[in-house]
Every structure is written in C-alpha cells, then in structure tokens.
Amino acid sequence: MNYRIRPIEAEDVAFLWDMLYESLFVPEGQKPFSREMINDPHLSKYVEGWGREGDFGFIAMDEQEKPVGSITARYFHESNKGFGYVDNDVPELGMAILAECRGIGIGSALMNELFKEASKRNIERISLSVDPRNEAAMKLYQRFCFEETGKVGTSITMVANINK
C-alpha cells in the first residue's frame, strides 16, 4: 500500500475524532468500547478545539487520498492533564492507524514527521500514554527511544527526547 504523510488541516477534525476512538486499546477477546466513550472529558480533550496554539500533527493518506492514520501533539496544563502528562512544556502524543493499515510502516513514518516538526519547534521532549499490553505500539515507541516514566491506571506514561 502506498501512502503519503501531510500536516493536519482544519477539515481533518472529524477524522481525528475517529482516530481517538481507534486509539482506545482493547485486548484481544474483549468487547470494544462504546463509541460514546470519546465524549468523556478525559478523552475528548485530545481533539476538542483542535487547532489551538501549539497543536500540530500529521495525517497518513492512502493512494485514494483517504485518511488512514494520524499523529497529534498537544499541550496540556497541570489543571487539565492528559493521561501522558509530564509537564506543561511537554506536548502529549496521540496516534492511531486504521486496523487494516497497521504493520506496514505508517506508524514509523508518522512518528518521523512528528519528531522532525517537534525539533523545528525546539521541543525537547514529548510524552504519551500507552497500555503495555499493546505490543505493536510498545515496540514502535521503544524504537523511538520512549522510556517509561510512570503509571496511570492500566497505562504507562513514556517520554522521549526529541534531539537524541
């Protein structure tokens, strides 16, 4: 499958909501979450009001120009922490790829673009939250030198230095 990576545009917000739902890890054999779950304020904050100062990210498009994955970086404040929050000056990464498009390098391509853009913006570190049972995501994040810094519920918080 051929794909290209481009910056997120205003008309991508509906797709970002789809990707927020897609990012909810469901262990094999367990029932998927209700779609309504993304309206929970703890989750909706990752997309709501997208385009505010500091927000950036990328969309992977297939050869039919259909979006198949996204990666976002967004700043949160201590008073409204994300699950992977470590500090006000460390943006939190969010990423998801449609199930049928996983395992072919899109995640790595999205991560490379995000790291390049973060470097241009002089961002030193980026954080994320991941369920350690999500083996594919864990492998990807470890390849990009993310290291575990804490735990929130069933998920771990990981941080990577941008300019390694």
For each residue, the residues with C-beta under 8 A, 3 or more apart:
1: 62 63 101 104
2: 62 63
3: 60 61 62 63 68 101 106 109
4: 60 61
5: 58 59 60 61 109 110 113
6: 9 58 59 61
7: 56 57 58 59
8: 12 16 50 56 57 58 59 70 72
9: 6 12 59
10: 13 51
11: 14
12: 8 9 15 16 59 67 70
13: 10 16 17 47 50 51
14: 11 17 18
15: 12 18 19 59 67 70
16: 8 12 13 19 20 47 50 70 72
17: 13 14 20 21 38 47
18: 14 15 21 22
19: 15 16 22 23 69 70 94 95 96
20: 16 17 23 24 38 43 44 46 47 94 96
21: 17 18 24 33 35 37 38
22: 18 19 96 97 98 99
23: 19 20 94 95 96
24: 20 21 32 33 37 38 43
25: 130 131 133 134 137
26: 30 31 32 33
27: 30 131 133
28:
29:
30: 26 27
31: 26
32: 24 26
33: 21 24 26 37
34: 37
35: 21 38
36: 39
37: 21 24 33 34 40 43
38: 17 20 21 24 35 43 44 47
39: 36 43 44
40: 37 43 44
41: 44 45
42: 45 83
43: 20 24 37 38 39 40 46
44: 20 38 39 40 41 47 48
45: 41 42 48 76 80 82
46: 20 43 72 74 82 92 94
47: 13 16 17 20 38 44 50
48: 44 45
49: 52
50: 8 13 16 47 55 72
51: 10 13 55
52: 49 55
53:
54: 74 75 91
55: 50 51 52 72 73 74 75
56: 7 8 72 73 114 117 121
57: 7 8 70 71 72 73 94 114
58: 5 6 7 8 70 71 110 113 114 117
59: 5 6 7 8 9 12 15 67 69 70
60: 3 4 5 67 68 69 70 97 101 106 109 110
61: 3 4 5 6 65 66 67 68
62: 1 2 3 65 66 67 68 101
63: 1 2 3
64:
65: 61 62
66: 61 62
67: 12 15 59 60 61 62 70
68: 3 60 61 62 97 98 101 106
69: 19 59 60 95 96 97 98 101 106 107 110
70: 8 12 15 16 19 57 58 59 60 67 94 95 96 110
71: 57 58 93 94 95 110 111 113 114
72: 8 16 46 50 55 56 57 93 94 95
73: 55 56 57 91 92 93 94 114 117 118 123 126
74: 46 54 55 82 91 92 94
75: 54 55 88 89 90 91 92
76: 45 80 81 82 85 88 92
77: 80 81 88
78: 81 85 88
79:
80: 45 76 77
81: 76 77 78 85
82: 45 46 74 76 85 92 129
83: 42 92 129 152 153 155 157
84: 92 93 127 128 129 130 152 155 157 158
85: 76 78 81 82 90 92 127 157
86: 90 125 127 149 150 157 159
87: 90 125
88: 75 76 77 78
89: 75 124
90: 75 85 86 87 123 124 125 126 127 159
91: 54 73 74 75 118 123 126 127
92: 46 73 74 75 76 82 83 84 85 126 127 128 129
93: 71 72 73 84 114 126 127 128
94: 19 20 23 46 57 70 71 72 73 74 128
95: 19 23 69 70 71 72 107 110 111 128 137
96: 19 20 22 23 69 70
97: 22 60 68 69 101 102 106 107 110
98: 22 68 69 101 102
99: 22 102
100:
101: 1 3 60 62 68 69 97 98 104 106
102: 97 98 99 106 107 136
103: 136
104: 1 101
105: 108 109
106: 3 60 68 69 97 101 102 109 110
107: 69 95 97 102 110 111 136 137 140
108: 105 111 112 140 143
109: 3 5 60 105 106 112 113
110: 5 58 60 69 70 71 95 97 106 107 113 114
111: 71 95 107 108 114 115 140 144
112: 108 109 115 116
113: 5 58 71 109 110 116 117
114: 56 57 58 71 73 93 110 111 117 118 126
115: 111 112 118 119 126 144 162
116: 112 113 119 120
117: 56 58 73 113 114 120 121
118: 73 91 114 115 121 123 126 162
119: 115 116 122 123 162 163
120: 116 117
121: 56 117 118
122: 119
123: 73 90 91 118 119 126 162
124: 89 90 161 162 163
125: 86 87 90 159 160 161 162
126: 73 90 91 92 93 114 115 118 123 159 160 162
127: 84 85 86 90 91 92 93 149 157 158 159 160
128: 84 92 93 94 95 141 146 157 158
129: 82 83 84 92 152 155 156 157 158
130: 25 84 134 137 138 141 155 156 158
131: 25 27 134 137 154 155 156
132: 138 155 156
133: 25 27
134: 25 130 131 137 138
135: 138 139
136: 102 103 107 139 140
137: 25 95 107 130 131 134 140 141
138: 130 132 134 135 141 142
139: 135 136 142 143
140: 107 108 111 136 137 143 144
141: 128 130 137 138 144 146 158 160
142: 138 139 145 146
143: 108 139 140
144: 111 115 140 141 160
145: 142 160 161 164
146: 128 141 142 158 159 160
147: 158 159 160
148: 151 156 157 158
149: 86 127 157 158 159
150: 86 156 157
151: 148 155 156 157
152: 83 84 129 155 156 157
153: 83
154: 131
155: 83 84 129 130 131 132 151 152
156: 129 130 131 132 148 150 151 152
157: 83 84 85 86 127 128 129 148 149 150 151 152
158: 84 127 128 129 130 141 146 147 148 149
159: 86 90 125 126 127 146 147 149
160: 125 126 127 141 144 145 146 147
161: 124 125 145 164
162: 115 118 119 123 124 125 126
163: 119 124
164: 145 161
